[in-house]
Amino acid sequence: MDVISQYGQVFLILACVFGFFMAWGVGANDVANAMGTSVGSRALTIKQAIVIAMIFEFAGAYLAGGEVTATIRKGIISPEYFTANPELLIYGMLSALLAAGTWLMIASILGWPVSTTHSIVGAIVGFSAVGISVDAVAWGKVGSIVASWVVSPLLAGTIAFLLFRSVQRLILNTDDPFERAKRYIPFYMFAVGWMIAMVTLTKGLKHVLSDAGIKLNFLQDAGIAALAGLVVMAIGIAMMKRIKRDPEIERDNRFANVERVFAILMIFTACSMAFAHGSNDVANAVGPLAAIVNTVLSGAVTAKAAMPSWILLLGGAGIVVGLATYGFKVMATIGRKITELTPSRGFAAELGAAATVVLASGTGLPVSTTHTLVGAVLGVGLARGIGALNLRMISTIVVSWVVTLPAGAGLAIVFFFFFKGMFGWQ
């Protein structure tokens, strides 16, 4: 307690700087992956993707990011091991933020698409197991998170596979794909709008509405979300009316006009992916930051702690800055190097990944967006046959995932003992 009272202000400043740094890494590496399908399918330019991501990543982080942060903040380590010396939790979370942020910066410079969730979980487990006690780690919780790294790409791949199969059956494998696209794509747009609205109402705005004395049940949430879906559908239909059939471009590719219609749809799926990613992955930066802030202000380690809105604001801002300044470096990998993407394929991959991330965010499980999106892209590729996949690039991505856990843990252990020595804990 003496250390906290003596260095409290320093801890808060360091926490904000390191938290912003970590959020920058999320923006530079993970968000670039999330938007890669839009850019790779040429539905959006890099500039357009960055603008969309900046708006919807921030909205997802600020409006719906509070649910997952509890898992990162207090689910991985047992609070009772820090009760006697709460400053140890501060050293640990500072080291975890700095370690994960450093690894993400290195990976982004090298162009590796790594998992920010892997980075922060590995860092927290590393400092806890080596610096505190092996028993301080809630291995059961870590096990469920590790399981999610297998389940999430499988789930996303399955959803994306089924979505693309539905596109093939309803639109592509028909006598007049262009007319069928104009008929069925509005229903996909409705699904995108409904999904974003549901996660915002049931998770993101839940506390805001309850503070205002408004309580909605599931059916009311679903009804409001359906209205939002109809609005998105109406906007999409208005945009599609501007697309006229061009017989010339169909001579070389009978799906050329169809892909122009799907490019409109991908604007909406890109928004949903950015929103879903912000709601889930902001936890990687603000979870440890919230733990530090609450420990400094209370002088003790608490099992439950409030999530101040300014922390979500800081995390959302960091993600936006990271994407805008360095996101272009990693963006091409998933979009162009796993399988050839067109707007129709990219749509299925993005919506499958977004649905998986939204489900995970709603249940408080911090899945890896990188794993989810790679799984979704693989699912779309498999719908066209194994030959459509670049297996060499897939193996490279998997190796980078394996390296991330020990890299985050190793850096966190070094930083933990550095902070412990610097602030004179005996």
C-alpha positions in Angstrom: 0.0 0.0 0.0 2.9 2.3 0.7 4.2 1.8 -2.8 0.8 2.5 -4.3 0.3 5.7 -2.3 3.8 6.9 -3.1 3.8 6.1 -6.9 0.0 6.1 -7.6 0.1 8.9 -10.1 3.1 7.4 -11.9 1.3 4.1 -12.2 -1.8 5.8 -13.6 0.2 7.7 -16.2 2.2 4.6 -17.2 -1.0 2.5 -17.4 -2.7 5.1 -19.8 0.5 5.2 -22.0 0.9 1.5 -22.1 -2.8 0.9 -22.6 -2.9 3.3 -25.5 0.3 1.6 -26.9 -1.4 -1.8 -26.7 -4.6 -0.4 -28.3 -2.4 1.0 -31.1 -1.0 -2.5 -31.7 -4.5 -3.9 -31.9 -5.4 -1.3 -34.5 -2.1 -1.7 -36.5 -2.3 -5.5 -36.6 -5.7 -7.0 -35.8 -7.9 -4.4 -37.4 -5.9 -4.6 -40.6 -6.7 -8.3 -40.7 -10.4 -7.6 -40.0 -10.6 -5.3 -43.0 -8.3 -7.3 -45.3 -11.2 -9.2 -46.9 -12.8 -6.0 -48.0 -9.6 -4.7 -49.5 -8.5 -8.1 -51.0 -11.8 -8.5 -52.8 -11.5 -4.9 -54.1 -14.9 -4.0 -52.8 -13.2 -1.2 -50.9 -10.0 0.8 -51.3 -7.5 0.9 -48.4 -8.6 4.5 -47.6 -12.3 3.6 -47.6 -11.6 0.6 -45.4 -9.6 2.7 -42.9 -12.4 5.3 -42.7 -15.1 2.6 -42.1 -12.9 0.8 -39.6 -12.1 4.0 -37.7 -15.9 4.8 -37.2 -17.2 1.4 -36.5 -14.2 0.1 -34.5 -14.6 3.0 -32.2 -18.3 2.6 -31.9 -17.9 -1.1 -31.1 -15.2 -0.5 -28.5 -17.1 2.3 -26.8 -20.7 1.0 -27.0 -20.2 -2.8 -26.7 -16.7 -3.3 -25.3 -17.5 -3.6 -21.6 -18.7 -7.2 -21.6 -15.4 -8.9 -22.6 -13.1 -6.7 -20.5 -14.2 -8.5 -17.3 -12.7 -11.8 -18.6 -9.3 -10.2 -19.4 -9.3 -8.2 -16.2 -10.1 -10.7 -13.6 -10.8 -14.0 -15.2 -7.3 -15.3 -16.1 -5.6 -14.7 -12.7 -6.9 -15.3 -9.1 -7.3 -12.0 -7.2 -6.6 -13.5 -3.8 -2.9 -14.0 -4.6 -2.5 -10.2 -4.9 -4.5 -9.2 -1.8 -1.4 -8.8 0.5 0.6 -7.0 -2.1 -1.7 -5.3 -4.6 1.2 -3.5 -6.2 2.3 -6.8 -7.7 -0.9 -6.8 -9.8 0.0 -3.3 -11.0 3.5 -4.3 -12.0 2.1 -7.4 -13.7 -0.6 -5.6 -15.7 1.9 -2.8 -16.7 4.3 -5.5 -17.9 1.5 -7.3 -19.8 0.4 -4.2 -21.6 4.0 -3.2 -22.5 4.9 -6.8 -23.5 1.9 -7.4 -25.7 2.2 -3.9 -27.3 5.9 -4.4 -28.0 5.3 -7.8 -29.7 2.4 -6.4 -31.8 4.6 -3.5 -32.9 7.4 -6.0 -34.0 4.8 -8.2 -35.8 3.2 -5.3 -37.5 6.6 -4.0 -38.8 7.4 -7.5 -40.1 3.9 -7.8 -41.6 2.9 -10.8 -39.5 -0.9 -11.2 -38.8 -0.7 -12.3 -35.2 -3.4 -12.5 -32.5 -3.7 -9.7 -30.0 -5.7 -12.0 -27.7 -2.8 -14.5 -27.7 -0.4 -11.7 -27.0 -2.2 -10.3 -23.9 -3.3 -13.7 -22.5 0.2 -15.0 -22.9 1.7 -12.0 -21.2 -0.7 -12.2 -18.2 -0.1 -15.9 -17.8 3.7 -15.4 -18.1 4.1 -12.8 -15.4 1.6 -14.6 -13.1 3.1 -18.1 -13.3 6.8 -17.0 -13.0 6.5 -13.8 -11.0 3.8 -14.8 -8.5 2.8 -18.5 -8.5 1.8 -21.1 -10.9 -1.4 -21.5 -8.8 -2.2 -17.8 -9.3 -3.3 -18.6 -12.9 -6.9 -19.7 -13.3 -5.9 -22.6 -15.6 -9.5 -23.6 -16.1 -10.3 -20.2 -17.5 -7.2 -20.2 -19.6 -8.2 -23.6 -20.9 -11.6 -22.3 -22.0 -9.9 -19.4 -23.8 -7.4 -21.8 -25.5 -10.4 -23.9 -26.5 -12.0 -20.8 -28.1 -8.9 -20.5 -30.3 -9.9 -23.8 -31.9 -13.7 -23.4 -31.7 -13.8 -19.9 -33.1 -12.1 -20.6 -36.5 -14.2 -23.8 -36.8 -17.4 -21.9 -36.0 -16.6 -19.0 -38.3 -15.5 -21.4 -41.0 -18.7 -23.3 -40.8 -20.9 -20.2 -40.8 -18.9 -18.7 -43.8 -19.0 -22.0 -45.6 -22.8 -22.2 -45.2 -23.3 -18.6 -46.2 -21.3 -19.0 -49.4 -23.1 -22.2 -50.2 -26.4 -20.3 -49.8 -25.0 -17.6 -52.2 -24.1 -20.2 -54.7 -27.5 -21.9 -54.5 -29.6 -18.8 -54.5 -27.6 -16.5 -56.8 -24.5 -17.8 -58.5 -25.6 -21.2 -59.8 -28.7 -19.9 -61.5 -29.7 -18.8 -65.0 -29.7 -15.1 -64.2 -27.4 -14.4 -61.3 -27.6 -10.6 -61.6 -31.4 -10.5 -61.2 -31.3 -13.1 -58.4 -28.6 -11.0 -56.6 -30.8 -7.9 -56.6 -33.7 -10.1 -55.2 -31.8 -11.8 -52.4 -29.0 -9.5 -51.3 -31.4 -7.2 -49.4 -32.2 -10.1 -47.0 -28.5 -10.5 -46.3 -28.3 -6.8 -45.6 -31.2 -7.1 -43.2 -29.2 -9.9 -41.3 -26.2 -7.6 -41.0 -28.2 -4.7 -39.6 -30.1 -6.9 -37.2 -26.9 -8.5 -35.9 -25.2 -5.2 -35.2 -28.3 -3.7 -33.5 -28.8 -6.8 -31.3 -25.3 -6.8 -29.9 -25.5 -3.1 -29.3 -28.8 -3.3 -27.5 -28.2 -6.5 -25.5 -24.6 -5.8 -24.4 -23.3 -2.4 -25.3 -26.2 -0.1 -24.4 -27.5 -2.4 -21.6 -26.0 -0.4 -18.8 -26.7 3.0 -20.4 -30.4 2.1 -20.8 -30.7 0.7 -17.3 -29.2 3.9 -15.9 -31.8 5.8 -17.7 -34.5 3.6 -16.2 -35.2 1.8 -19.5 -35.5 -2.0 -19.3 -36.1 -4.0 -22.5 -36.7 -7.7 -22.8 -35.3 -9.9 -25.5 -38.3 -9.6 -27.8 -38.3 -5.8 -27.5 -34.5 -5.8 -28.3 -35.2 -8.1 -31.3 -38.0 -5.8 -32.5 -35.9 -2.7 -32.4 -33.0 -4.6 -34.1 -35.4 -5.7 -36.8 -36.2 -2.0 -37.5 -32.5 -1.3 -37.7 -32.2 -4.2 -40.1 -35.0 -2.8 -42.3 -33.2 0.6 -42.3 -30.0 -1.0 -43.5 -31.9 -3.0 -46.1 -33.6 0.1 -47.4 -30.3 2.0 -47.7 -28.8 -1.0 -49.5 -31.7 -1.3 -51.9 -31.4 2.5 -52.8 -27.7 2.0 -53.4 -28.3 -1.1 -55.6 -30.7 0.7 -57.8 -27.8 2.8 -59.1 -26.1 -0.4 -60.5 -27.2 -1.0 -64.0 -26.4 -4.2 -65.9 -23.4 -3.9 -68.2 -23.5 -6.7 -70.8 -19.9 -5.9 -72.0 -18.2 -7.0 -68.8 -20.2 -10.2 -68.7 -18.5 -11.5 -71.8 -15.4 -12.5 -70.0 -17.1 -13.2 -66.6 -20.8 -14.0 -66.3 -20.6 -13.0 -62.6 -19.0 -9.6 -63.2 -22.2 -7.6 -62.7 -23.2 -9.8 -59.7 -19.9 -9.0 -58.0 -20.7 -5.3 -58.4 -23.9 -5.8 -56.4 -22.0 -7.8 -53.7 -19.5 -5.0 -53.4 -22.4 -2.9 -52.1 -23.2 -5.6 -49.6 -19.5 -5.7 -48.5 -19.7 -2.1 -47.3 -22.3 -3.3 -44.7 -20.4 -6.5 -43.8 -17.2 -4.4 -43.4 -19.1 -2.1 -41.0 -20.3 -5.1 -39.0 -16.9 -6.8 -38.9 -15.3 -3.5 -37.6 -18.0 -3.1 -35.0 -17.7 -6.7 -33.9 -13.9 -6.5 -33.7 -14.0 -3.3 -31.7 -16.5 -4.8 -29.2 -14.3 -7.8 -28.6 -10.7 -6.8 -29.0 -10.7 -3.5 -27.1 -10.7 -5.7 -24.0 -7.1 -6.7 -24.8 -6.0 -3.2 -24.1 -8.5 -1.8 -21.6 -8.9 -4.9 -19.4 -5.4 -4.7 -17.8 -5.7 -0.9 -17.8 -9.0 -1.1 -15.8 -7.3 -3.5 -13.3 -4.5 -1.0 -12.7 -6.8 2.0 -12.4 -9.1 0.3 -9.9 -6.2 -1.0 -7.8 -4.5 2.4 -7.6 -7.7 4.2 -6.7 -8.9 1.7 -4.1 -5.5 0.6 -2.9 -6.7 -3.0 -3.0 -7.3 -5.8 -5.5 -11.1 -6.2 -5.9 -12.9 -9.1 -7.6 -15.3 -6.8 -9.3 -14.4 -3.4 -10.6 -16.3 -0.7 -12.6 -15.3 0.0 -16.2 -15.1 3.9 -16.5 -16.2 5.1 -19.9 -13.0 7.1 -20.3 -11.0 3.8 -20.4 -13.1 2.5 -23.2 -12.7 5.9 -24.9 -8.9 5.6 -24.6 -8.9 2.1 -26.0 -11.1 3.0 -28.9 -8.9 6.0 -29.7 -5.8 3.9 -29.6 -7.3 1.3 -32.0 -8.2 4.1 -34.5 -4.7 5.7 -34.4 -3.0 2.3 -34.9 -5.1 1.5 -37.9 -4.7 4.9 -39.5 -0.9 5.0 -39.0 0.2 1.5 -39.6 -2.8 -0.7 -40.6 -1.9 -0.8 -44.3 1.2 -2.9 -43.6 -0.7 -6.1 -42.6 -4.0 -5.6 -44.4 -3.1 -7.4 -47.6 -2.1 -10.7 -46.1 -5.6 -12.2 -45.3 -7.3 -10.4 -48.2 -5.0 -11.6 -51.0 -2.7 -14.4 -49.9 -4.9 -17.2 -48.4 -7.4 -17.6 -51.3 -8.6 -15.5 -54.1 -11.4 -13.3 -52.9 -14.2 -11.7 -54.8 -17.0 -9.5 -53.2 -19.3 -12.5 -52.9 -16.7 -14.6 -51.2 -15.5 -11.8 -49.0 -19.0 -11.1 -47.9 -19.5 -14.7 -46.6 -16.1 -14.6 -44.9 -16.7 -11.2 -43.2 -20.3 -11.9 -42.1 -19.3 -15.4 -40.8 -16.4 -13.9 -38.8 -18.5 -11.0 -37.5 -21.3 -13.3 -36.3 -18.7 -15.4 -34.5 -17.1 -12.4 -32.8 -20.4 -11.0 -31.8 -21.5 -14.3 -30.2 -18.1 -14.4 -28.4 -18.4 -10.8 -27.2 -21.9 -11.4 -26.0 -20.8 -14.4 -23.9 -17.7 -12.7 -22.6 -15.2 -15.0 -24.3 -12.2 -13.2 -25.8 -11.7 -15.0 -29.1 -9.0 -14.1 -31.5 -10.4 -12.1 -34.4 -7.4 -13.2 -36.5 -8.2 -16.9 -35.9 -11.9 -16.2 -36.6 -11.3 -14.4 -39.9 -8.7 -16.9 -41.1 -11.2 -19.7 -40.3 -13.9 -17.8 -42.2 -11.7 -17.3 -45.3 -10.7 -21.0 -45.2 -14.4 -21.9 -45.0 -15.1 -19.9 -48.1 -12.1 -21.3 -49.9 -13.1 -24.9 -49.0 -16.5 -24.2 -50.5 -14.6 -24.0 -53.8 -12.3 -27.0 -53.1 -9.0 -27.5 -51.3 -7.1 -26.4 -54.4 -8.4 -22.8 -53.9 -6.3 -22.4 -50.8 -2.7 -21.2 -50.5 -1.5 -23.9 -48.0 2.0 -22.4 -47.7 0.6 -19.0 -46.5 -1.7 -20.8 -44.1 1.2 -22.7 -42.5 3.2 -19.4 -42.2 0.2 -17.7 -40.4 -0.2 -20.7 -38.0 3.6 -20.6 -37.1 3.3 -16.9 -36.3 0.4 -17.7 -34.0 2.4 -20.4 -32.2 5.3 -17.9 -31.6 3.1 -15.2 -30.2 2.2 -16.9 -26.9 5.8 -17.5 -25.7 6.9 -14.1 -27.1 4.3 -12.3 -25.0 5.0 -14.4 -21.9 8.8 -13.9 -22.2 8.6 -10.2 -22.6 6.1 -9.8 -19.7 8.3 -11.8 -17.3 11.3 -9.5 -18.1 9.2 -6.3 -17.7 7.6 -7.6 -14.5 10.9 -8.0 -12.7 12.1 -4.7 -14.2 9.1 -2.8 -12.6 9.4 -4.8 -9.4 13.1 -3.7 -9.1 12.4 -0.1 -10.2 9.8 0.6 -7.6 11.7 -1.0 -4.8 9.4 -3.8 -3.8 11.1 -6.2 -1.2 
